[in-house]
Amino acid sequence: MDDIFGIPAPLLFGQLLLGLINGAFYALLSLGLAVIFGMLNVINFAHGAQFMMGAFVAWMLLEYAGLNYWWALILAPLLVGLFGVLLERTMIARLYKLDHLYGLLLTFGLGLIIEGIFRNQYGSSGLPYRIPPQLSGAWDLGFMFMPIYRGWVVIVAAVMCLATWLVIEKTKIGSYLRASTENAALVQAFGINVPRLMTLTYGAGVALAAFAGVLAAPIYSVNPQMGSNLIIIVFAVVVIGGMGSILGSVITGFGLGIIEGLTKVFYPEASSTVIFVVMAIVLLARPAGLFGRA
């Protein structure tokens, strides 16, 4: 295929694919953050550590229990989600009536503790996690070779984001969640166990982060810093999309991933800052974010 805008087509489409993959992780992680903030009003700064835990649990299931990638996709989110439920019941539930700053400081500290424990146990170097045989190899698209696993990640991330949005916006339990954020006492009066609903919501948000961690394990090396490297960008994605906006997080995550990939082609020097430049512009024009409510 000929050059496009003076850029070799394989390079351009390769960077677009890389941006789409990064966008898939941005979308999944920002989705979990948006669910937790939108429903519980807590800024979960431990989200990066919980993403890292998902990858490590997948690695440990394979290393110690012999359970492969497909089992890890199911078990790792469940196990890390249960850990999130424990955190919510013992610590985070006590902060719902306090200022956002308390929740941010608590979860930031929890994230540092979790990361420190894993770094102390496994070191800072990455641990390899094999791509499952069913998803190895690449598709020849004519203009580029696309690794099958990377295509799988994009598709699964998009399906998971759509499913989460449908559950929150189109189901009865989603309506209970949205109603409890507006008037918890009234929802409780109708016989709905609001504290349990909040606990399950936090656990589900944490499970989404762990699910993203399992998807990331074969692409990135499994290491204690893998979450902290992403969390600042993911928070920027959430702010641009609108704090608490589910749809905004998904669209913005994929969109910013593509913008970042294109920037690496046309102006590589700005690729590490372009997302924050976009955030500054959006906040100047629309402080509540693209899809947020004032």
N, C-alpha and C positions, 0 to 999 in steps of 0.2 A: 504494500500500500504506500502511496506517496506521502510526502511530508504534509503535516497540517500546521498552518501558521509558522512554517519554517522549522517545526519540531518533528523528528521521526515518529511516525505513527505508533510503533511498538512502545516507545518511551512514554508518549502521551497517554496511551490507553493503560499502560502498566501503572503509571502514577495515579490515574483515575481509579483503577482497581484498588490500589493501596489506600487511596483516600476513602473509597467506599467501605473497605474493611475497617479502617480506623473509625469511620462514621458509624458503623454497626456497633462497635464497642462504646462509642460516645453515646449513642442512642439508648442502648441497653442500660448503661450505668446511670445516665441522666434520668431515664425512666424510673429506676428504683428510687433515686433521690427525690424526683417530683412526686412520686406516690407517697413517700414518707412525709415530705414537707406539706404537700397539699392536704393530706388527710390527718396528719398528727401535729403539724406546725412545728416540727423539729428539724433543724439543719443537721443532717447526719454526716459528720466529718469522718466517721469510721468506715464510710462506704468503700474507700479504696482498700482498706485492710480486709474488709469482708470479700471484696473481689479477689484479693490475693489468697484468702483462705479457701475460696472455691477451687482455685488452681492447685493449691497444696493438698486439699482433701482428695482431688482427683488423682494426684500423683501418689499419695499414700494408699489409696484404694488399690491402685495398680501394683505398687511396690510391696505392700504388706499383706493384702488380701487377694491379689491376683484378679481383681475385678477390672474389666477393660473400660474403654472410653464410654461405651453406651450405658453401662451401669453407672459410671460417674456422672453422666448428664442428669440422671434421676436422683442418685443418692447424695451427691455433693450439695446441690441446692437445698435438699431436705435437711441435711445435717447442719449446714451453716445457718439455714433459716431457723432451726430449733435453737441454735446458739443465740441468734438474734432475739427470739422470743424470751429466752432467759435474761438477756440484757435489758429488754424492755420491761419485764416484770420486776426486776430487782433494782434497776437504776433509772431508766429513762422515764418510766411512768410517773415518777415523783416530780418531774420537771414541767409537766404540761401547762401548769398555771403560772409558770415563771417566765421571765424574759427569754427571748431566743438565744441570748448570749450564753446562758447557763447550759442549754442543750448543746450548743456549738462547742463550748469548752470541754464538756464531759465527753462528747463523742470524739473530739480531737485527741484528748488524753487516752481514751480507749484505743483509738487507732494506733497511737504511738506504742502503747503497751503490747498490743497484738503483734505489731510489726517487730518490736524488739524481741519478743519471745521466739518468733520464727527465725529471726536473724541469729539469735543465740544458739538455737538448736541446729539450723541447717546452713549457717553462713550466708554470705552475700552473693556468692557465685550461683549462677543459674543451674537448675536441675532439668535435664531433658525429659520431654514427654512425647512419645511417638504419635504420629498421625495414624488413626486406625486404617488398616489395610483397605477397607472398603472405600475410603475417601482419598487414597493416595493417587499420585499421577496428575495429569493435566489434560484439559480439553484444548484441542487445536481449533481456534476460532478464525483462522485464516490470517488475521492481522496481528495476533498475539497468542501465546499459550497461557491459559488461565488455570492455575492450580485448582483441582477439584475441591480441596478442603476449604480454600478461601471463598469459593463460590457458595459452598455449604454454609459457611459462617454468615455471609450476607443474607442468604435466604432465611435461615433459622432465626436470626436476629429480627428481621422484618416481620416474620410470622409471630414471634413472641411479643413484639411491640404492639402489633395489631390485636392480638388476643387479650393483652392487658388492657388496652383501651376499650375493647368491647365489654370486658368484664366490669370495668368501672362505670362506663357510660350507658350500657344497655341491659344490665342485669339487676335483679332485686337487691342483691348484696351490695352492688355498686351504689344503688340509690340510698341504701342505709348508710354507707360510708360517707357519701356526699352530704346527706342530711345531718349526720352526727357532727360534721365539721361546722355546720351552721348553728345547730341548737341541740347539743348532746342531751340536755335534760329532757327535752320533748321526745326525742327518740327513745330514751330510756323509759319514759312513761308509757310508751307503746309496747313495752316488754322486750326490747332489744338490749342485749348485754353489750353496752358500748365499750367498757374496758376490754372485754375479750375481743371485740371487733378491732380495737386499736392495736392490741397485741398481735393479732393475726396479720394486720396490715403492715406492721413493722417487720414481722417475720417474712412476709411476702416480698417486701422491698429488699431485704437482705438476701433472700433466695434468688432474686433477679441478679443481684451483684455476683453471687456465687456461680450462677449459671453462665454469666459472661466470663467469669474466671476459668471455668472448664473449657469454654470455647477458645479462650486465649492461650491455654496451656500448650497446645502443639505449635502455636505460631511464635509466641514469645517464650523464652526460658522461664521456668517456674522459680521465682526468686522473691524475697521479702519486700523488695522495693517496687515491684511491678504495679502495685496499687497507688503508691504515693507519686509515681511518675505520671499517672493519668488523672488523679483526682482534681487537680487545679484546673485542667482543661475541661473536665466534666462539669465542674461548678460554673465555669464560664458559659458552657452550653446551656445549663439550666437557667442562668440569669438572662441570656439572650432570648431563649424561648419563652421565658416568663415563669417565675417561681411558682411551682405547684401545677403548671399546665402540662398535662400528660401528652396531648397532641403536639404542643410546642416543643417539648423535649425530644420527641421522636423525629419530627421534621427538621429541627435545628441540628440534631446530632448527625444525621445523614448529610444534611446540606453543608455543614461546616467541615465534615470529613472530606467531601468533594472539593470544597474551596481550598482546603489545606493541601490536597493532592495537586491541584492545578497550580497553586503558588510554588510548589517545589519544582515545577517544570518551567514556569515563566519568570519567577523571581525567587530563587531558592533562599536568598538571604533573609527573606521575610517569612519563611514557612513556619518558624517557631513562634512568631508573634502575631500572625495574621488573625487568629481567633480572638486575641485580646484587643486588637484594633477594631474588629467588627463589634465586639462587646462595648467598647467605648462609644462607637458611633451610634449603636442601637440605644444605649442608655441615655445619650444626649437627646436623641429624637423621641424615644418612647421609654421612659424610666421603668415602666412595669414589664418591659420585654415585649417581644413580637406578638405573643399570644396570651400574655398575662393580663390580669385585671387590676386596675388601679386600687 
